[in-house]
Amino acid sequence: MEYVYAALLLHAAGKEINEENLKAVLEAAGVTPDEARIKALVAALEGVNIDEVIEKAAMPVAAPVAVAAAPAPAEAQEQAQEEEEEEEEEVSEEEALAGLGALFG
């Protein structure tokens, strides 16, 4: 992940994303650079419009639908607590005594 961050840092600084610059950023961050990873990243980013990729990644496509379909976190938590309380109440007195009997023989 630090390799991608280094590339993004270089992009944000307006520097060319090449092997030499990536290696320098990684070394400055205290990371021992792996030449193979650096070469692979430079090759993978060749011809990629980073600004466009970031813009697409930042735009939620179906977020409003997902939010509307899912219950609010507070409601979901209340439902879970109510279900737990109901389960706890379902333990009968006989079951409780049987459990105690098993413990103390």
Backbone bond lengths (Angstrom), bond angles and torsions (degrees), N, CA, C in turn:
res aa  C-N    CA-C-N  psi(-1)  N-CA   C-N-CA  omega(-1)  CA-C   N-CA-C  phi
1 M - - - 1.450 - - 1.528 110.40 -
2 E 1.329 115.78 -33.34 1.458 118.20 -178.68 1.530 112.05 -63.77
3 Y 1.326 117.15 -25.45 1.459 120.65 178.10 1.538 110.41 -68.79
4 V 1.317 115.84 -41.63 1.468 120.16 178.21 1.528 109.77 -66.53
5 Y 1.333 116.27 -42.13 1.463 119.39 178.08 1.530 110.75 -61.24
6 A 1.323 116.92 -40.05 1.460 120.48 178.70 1.525 110.40 -62.54
7 A 1.330 115.88 -41.13 1.469 119.44 178.35 1.524 110.77 -64.77
8 L 1.324 116.69 -41.94 1.468 119.95 178.78 1.534 111.40 -65.13
9 L 1.312 115.94 -37.00 1.464 119.87 177.86 1.530 110.20 -64.41
10 L 1.316 116.13 -44.55 1.465 119.38 177.37 1.523 110.77 -61.74
11 H 1.317 116.87 -42.52 1.467 120.56 179.30 1.526 110.73 -61.78
12 A 1.330 116.33 -45.20 1.466 120.40 -179.43 1.527 111.59 -63.91
13 A 1.334 116.05 -30.54 1.461 120.17 179.69 1.523 112.06 -84.44
14 G 1.327 116.44 -3.39 1.458 120.04 179.61 1.516 113.40 77.69
15 K 1.326 116.94 18.16 1.465 121.54 179.81 1.516 110.08 -94.32
16 E 1.318 115.76 156.80 1.460 121.19 177.81 1.533 109.54 -71.41
17 I 1.317 115.51 137.28 1.466 120.21 177.90 1.523 107.03 -90.84
18 N 1.339 114.15 95.84 1.454 120.29 177.79 1.529 108.88 -132.84
19 E 1.303 116.32 175.35 1.463 121.02 -175.11 1.527 112.16 -60.79
20 E 1.304 115.96 -43.79 1.465 120.68 -178.30 1.532 111.47 -62.69
21 N 1.329 116.93 -47.43 1.469 120.58 -179.00 1.529 111.69 -66.90
22 L 1.333 117.03 -41.68 1.463 119.60 178.14 1.522 111.27 -61.42
23 K 1.319 115.81 -43.09 1.469 120.71 179.57 1.528 110.06 -61.13
24 A 1.328 116.76 -42.75 1.472 121.06 -179.36 1.528 111.15 -63.61
25 V 1.329 117.35 -42.73 1.464 120.87 -179.82 1.531 110.22 -65.63
26 L 1.313 116.93 -44.51 1.457 120.76 -179.67 1.529 111.38 -63.19
27 E 1.315 116.82 -43.93 1.461 120.08 178.27 1.522 111.09 -63.54
28 A 1.323 117.39 -39.27 1.465 121.09 178.51 1.530 110.73 -63.65
29 A 1.333 116.49 -29.47 1.464 120.67 179.62 1.532 111.95 -86.33
30 G 1.329 116.95 -1.91 1.455 120.32 178.59 1.516 114.06 86.21
31 V 1.330 116.78 18.31 1.456 122.09 179.59 1.523 108.29 -101.33
32 T 1.327 116.67 133.41 1.457 120.31 174.88 1.527 107.85 -78.04
33 P 1.326 117.48 114.01 1.468 120.34 -175.16 1.530 112.64 -68.47
34 D 1.302 115.89 141.05 1.462 123.77 174.28 1.525 106.23 -104.06
35 E 1.312 116.07 112.97 1.469 121.39 -175.19 1.524 112.25 -56.92
36 A 1.326 116.98 -39.26 1.470 120.36 -178.55 1.524 110.67 -64.91
37 R 1.319 116.68 -42.44 1.469 120.18 178.98 1.519 111.28 -65.02
38 I 1.317 115.20 -40.69 1.463 119.51 -179.77 1.526 109.89 -62.66
39 K 1.333 116.53 -46.66 1.464 120.52 -179.86 1.528 110.83 -62.39
40 A 1.331 116.33 -41.18 1.460 120.29 -179.74 1.532 110.95 -64.45
41 L 1.322 116.85 -41.65 1.463 120.15 -179.62 1.527 111.17 -66.35
42 V 1.328 116.49 -44.42 1.469 119.71 179.41 1.523 109.86 -61.18
43 A 1.329 116.68 -41.75 1.467 120.23 179.19 1.526 111.10 -66.36
44 A 1.340 116.96 -39.15 1.466 120.54 -179.00 1.521 111.95 -68.70
45 L 1.320 116.93 -31.23 1.468 120.61 -178.15 1.523 113.05 -88.02
46 E 1.296 117.28 -6.03 1.462 120.88 -179.40 1.532 109.83 -63.33
47 G 1.311 116.49 122.22 1.457 121.60 178.94 1.527 114.27 82.15
48 V 1.330 117.86 5.08 1.466 121.52 -179.71 1.526 109.15 -93.44
49 N 1.325 116.16 132.40 1.460 121.34 174.84 1.529 107.22 -87.42
50 I 1.316 116.44 99.28 1.465 121.64 -173.98 1.520 111.26 -62.83
51 D 1.318 117.84 -39.59 1.467 120.28 178.95 1.527 110.94 -59.77
52 E 1.321 116.33 -42.01 1.463 120.94 179.91 1.532 110.97 -65.89
53 V 1.313 116.62 -41.36 1.464 120.78 179.42 1.520 110.53 -64.33
54 I 1.315 116.88 -42.83 1.467 120.78 179.24 1.524 110.31 -63.75
55 E 1.326 116.56 -42.14 1.466 120.90 -179.95 1.533 110.81 -61.89
56 K 1.325 116.46 -44.36 1.465 120.06 179.54 1.521 111.28 -65.99
57 A 1.316 117.38 -38.11 1.458 121.22 -178.98 1.528 111.25 -69.79
58 A 1.312 117.05 -28.85 1.461 121.25 -177.72 1.521 112.83 -81.68
59 M 1.331 118.12 -17.01 1.457 121.52 -177.68 1.519 110.87 -90.36
60 P 1.327 118.02 114.85 1.467 119.04 175.66 1.528 109.80 -71.94
61 V 1.308 116.79 130.01 1.453 121.23 -176.66 1.522 111.08 -84.76
62 A 1.321 117.76 -53.47 1.460 121.31 -175.18 1.527 111.78 -118.16
63 A 1.303 117.40 25.42 1.459 120.59 -177.30 1.522 113.30 -60.95
64 P 1.335 120.28 -44.52 1.466 118.24 -178.63 1.531 112.83 -60.54
65 V 1.311 117.57 -36.64 1.465 120.75 179.38 1.521 109.81 -67.65
66 A 1.320 117.00 -44.18 1.463 120.94 -178.54 1.528 110.77 -65.01
67 V 1.313 116.98 -39.45 1.453 120.22 180.00 1.528 110.85 -66.91
68 A 1.311 116.37 -40.38 1.460 119.70 -178.97 1.522 111.48 -68.69
69 A 1.306 117.72 -33.11 1.458 121.07 -177.13 1.521 112.20 -78.58
70 A 1.308 117.77 -30.59 1.456 121.07 -177.19 1.526 110.12 -87.36
71 P 1.341 117.56 142.58 1.468 119.10 176.28 1.524 109.83 -70.02
72 A 1.302 114.69 155.61 1.455 119.91 178.64 1.530 108.89 -62.23
73 P 1.346 118.16 147.74 1.460 120.17 -178.24 1.529 113.47 -56.01
74 A 1.321 117.15 -38.56 1.457 119.85 -179.99 1.523 110.76 -65.41
75 E 1.330 116.81 -41.06 1.464 120.75 178.91 1.515 110.59 -65.74
76 A 1.303 117.51 -42.27 1.467 121.36 179.87 1.520 110.38 -63.65
77 Q 1.326 116.43 -39.70 1.463 120.33 179.43 1.523 110.39 -66.55
78 E 1.330 117.19 -41.32 1.466 120.18 178.34 1.521 110.76 -63.21
79 Q 1.321 117.27 -41.88 1.453 120.77 179.02 1.523 110.65 -62.43
80 A 1.314 116.86 -42.07 1.463 120.76 -179.69 1.521 110.25 -64.49
81 Q 1.342 117.19 -41.45 1.461 120.57 179.14 1.526 110.98 -65.01
82 E 1.329 116.95 -40.91 1.462 120.63 179.22 1.523 110.74 -63.67
83 E 1.328 117.14 -40.75 1.453 120.88 179.20 1.521 110.97 -65.09
84 E 1.332 116.86 -40.16 1.456 120.64 178.37 1.524 110.66 -64.13
85 E 1.338 116.64 -41.88 1.461 120.41 179.53 1.520 110.88 -64.10
86 E 1.336 117.22 -39.93 1.454 120.96 178.49 1.523 110.76 -63.97
87 E 1.329 116.67 -40.84 1.453 120.16 179.12 1.523 110.53 -64.52
88 E 1.339 116.85 -40.31 1.452 120.64 179.19 1.530 110.82 -65.05
89 E 1.322 117.75 -37.84 1.454 121.90 -179.08 1.514 112.26 -70.27
90 E 1.331 118.11 -23.98 1.442 122.26 -176.64 1.532 112.77 -71.70
91 V 1.305 118.80 -15.38 1.468 121.46 178.63 1.528 107.55 -71.42
92 S 1.325 114.81 119.52 1.464 119.01 -177.83 1.522 110.40 -81.72
93 E 1.323 114.57 168.76 1.459 120.67 179.52 1.529 109.83 -64.87
94 E 1.329 117.21 -38.78 1.459 121.02 179.72 1.524 110.98 -62.72
95 E 1.340 116.69 -41.58 1.462 120.32 178.53 1.521 110.47 -64.20
96 A 1.315 117.12 -39.89 1.452 120.99 178.92 1.528 111.02 -63.74
97 L 1.338 116.25 -43.39 1.468 120.13 178.68 1.518 110.80 -66.30
98 A 1.326 116.62 -38.11 1.471 120.19 178.54 1.528 110.05 -63.21
99 G 1.297 116.24 -39.42 1.469 120.52 178.02 1.504 111.08 -65.04
100 L 1.318 117.90 -42.24 1.458 121.69 178.10 1.537 110.06 -65.51
101 G 1.336 115.73 -39.94 1.457 119.82 179.43 1.527 111.47 -62.00
102 A 1.324 115.81 -37.19 1.465 119.71 178.95 1.518 111.23 -68.05
103 L 1.298 116.47 -31.26 1.469 119.64 179.13 1.521 111.81 -73.12
104 F 1.316 116.47 -40.98 1.460 119.95 -172.93 1.527 112.41 -104.64
105 G 1.303 118.24 1.52 1.445 124.61 175.18 1.457 113.05 60.13
